[in-house]
Amino acid sequence: MDLNNKKKISILQCFFKGKTVHCNHSGSCFKNAIQGLLKSFGLGFIIKSAVHFLTCMISKKKQQNLIQGFFQKDFYYLSLFFCSQTCLLKAIQCLLRFITQKESGFNSFLSGFLASYAAMYFYQNKTNLYNWRMLAYMRVIEGIYYQLVNRGYIQKKSFHFSLMYSVGSFLLSYSMFHESRIALPDVIKLYGTFQNLTPDEKIFHYVMLEKAQKKFEAQGLE
């Protein structure tokens, strides 16, 4: 057995049974990746279930599909996306630490990119360019954030992530529901998938957008 094969086997053994000196998680790297997978799947399932329940309660026509929705494969796309991205991110990051024997920004970027790329195959709209831009934007913002933390400009706090997510979601939702003329077509398509509107609800939404458009034109804002 040559030296390269011995090194590969050693890395895999350490990954499944131990961790690097750069890892802060408890347990082995493999255990950490599996825990991330289960936690993210549960989070995605809870979010999707809550959205599904609320949309069914708001729309009487969808109430009959409350239980049936849980048996459709599309229902689990979000959970699969979350868990696959988290699991692969943790696994690749740890493997890169074993290979390079250091913690670096490049390792984080590469693991994030590869995990996002692979996880996109579990997402429904695989060819939607907006999804790729969203993932790239998230990685850039995350990189800037950690640079500010590492240089001591700000302290790392969990609510920072919630705040950034909330602001981003607010801006995208506002552009979709109130000023869709400034939103890109693939953004509108994505939010249309999330809305899961009935034909009557789509007509109502269209009418409200036309009303807002005429209001802007009357005020000379176009």
N, C-alpha and C positions, 0 to 999 in steps of 0.2 A: 504494500500500500504506500503510494507516494505521499510526499509532505502535504500537497494541496488537499488530497482527500482526507487526510488526518485532521487538517485544519477545519474543513467543512463539517466533519463529524463532531469535532470539539465544539464548534459554534452552535450546532443544533442541540447537542446535549446540554450546553449551558442555557440555551433558550428555553428548553422544556423543563429543566430542573433548577436553574439558578437565574441570576441577573447580573448585569454589569455594575461597576462601581458608580456609573453615572445615572443609574435608575433609582428613582425615589419611591417607586411603588413597593408594596409588600408582596411577598410571594414571588414565584418565578415569572418570567416575562410571558410565558404561555398562559399562565393563570390570569395574569393581568389583562391580556388580550381577550380571553374568554369572558371575564367579568365585564369588560367594556362592551362586548357583543351583547350579552344578556341585558345589561342596564340600558343600552341604547335601543334595543328592540322593544323593551318594555316602555321606554319613553315615547318612542314613535307610535306604539300601539295605543297608549293613553291619549296622545294628542289627536290621532286619527279618530279614535272612538268618541272623544269629546266633540270634535267638529261634526262627525257623522250624527251624533245624538242631537246636537243643537239644530243642525239643518233639517233633520226630520221633524223636530218639535215645532220649528218655525213654519214649515210648509206642510199642510195637511195632506197633500198629494204624496209626500215622501214618507209619511208615518207608517204606511203599510210595508215599506222597505227597511224598517228599522232593524229587524233581525236578519233579513236576507243579506244586508250589506256586509255582515261579518263573514259570509261564506263566499264572497267574491274575491278573486285573486288580486284585483286592483286595490283592494282595501289594505293589503299588506306591503305595497310598494314603498311607502314612506318608512315603515319599520325596517324593511330589508335594506333600504338606502342608509339609514342611520347606523344600524348595527354593523353592516359590512364596512362602512367608512371608518367607524371607530375601531373595530377589531383590526383591520388592515393597517390603520395609522399606527396603533400601538405596536403591532407585530413588526412592521417594517422599521419603525424607529428604533426598536430594541435590537433588531438584526444589524442595522447600520452602526449602532453603538458597539456591538461585538466586532464588526469588521474593521471599523476605523479606530476603535479604542479611544473615542473622544465624543464629546457633546458639542455639536456645532449647528449654526443656523442652516447650513446647507443640508444636513441630515433631516432637520425639521421640514424644510421646504420640499425636499425630494419625497419624503414619506407622505407628506400631506398631498402632494400632487399625484403620486401613484395610487394612494388610497381613494382619492376623489375620482380619479379616472376609472378605476375598477368598480367603484360603487355606482357610477353612473349607469352601468348595465342593469341595475335593479330598478332604475327610474323609468317611468312610463314614457316620457318624451325624450328619447335618447338623442334626437337630432336637434333639440331646441338649444340654440346658441346662447340664449339668455342664461340657461343653467350653468353653462361653462363659464360665462362671464361672472355669474354670481359666486361660483366656487373660487375662481381666481381672485375676485375682489375680497372675499372672506380671508383668504390666505395672506393677501397683501396687508389688510388691516390688522390681522393677528400678528404678522411679523413686525409691523410698526409699533404695535402695542407692547410686545415683548422687548423690543429695543428700548422703548421709553422706560420700561420696568427695570431692565438690566443696567441702564445708565443712571438709575436713581431719580429720574424726573417725576415718576408717579409710583405709587405702591399697588401691587397686584391685589385686586379685590373682585370677588365673584360678581358683584352687581354691575361691574363695568361691561361684562359680556351681555348681560340682560339689557343694559341701557343701549348698547350699540345695536343689538338685535331689534329692540323696540323702535328706535329711530328709523332704522332701515325699513322695517315692516310698515311703519306709518307712512313714510314717503312713497313707497311702492303702492300701498293701498289707496292713498289719496290720489295718486296719478291714475290709478285704474278706475276708481269709482266716481271721481269728480272732474278730472282733467285728462281723460283718456287720449285726447288729441296729442298730448306731449309724451305719451308712453309708446314704446316701440311695439310693433305688431306681435313679436314673440312674447313680450311681457303680458300683453292682453290675452294671448292664447293660454299662457300658463295660468293666469288668474281665472280665466274662464273654466279651466279644468278643475281648479280648486273650488270654485263656486258651485259647480254641479247644478246649474240652474235648470228649471223646467222651461219649456218654450214660452209660456206666459211670462215668467220672471225675466227671461231674456228680452222680451218685447218691452216690459216695464223699465228695465235697465237702459235700454236703447232710448226710450222716450225721455228719461231723466237726463241722459247725456246730451240729447239734442236740445233740451230745455236749457241746460247749463251753457251749451255752445252759443245759443241765440242770445243769452244774457251777456256773455263776453263780447259778442259782436255788437250788441246795442251800446255797450259801454266803450266801444272803440279799443278793446284790448287785443284784438286780433291783428 
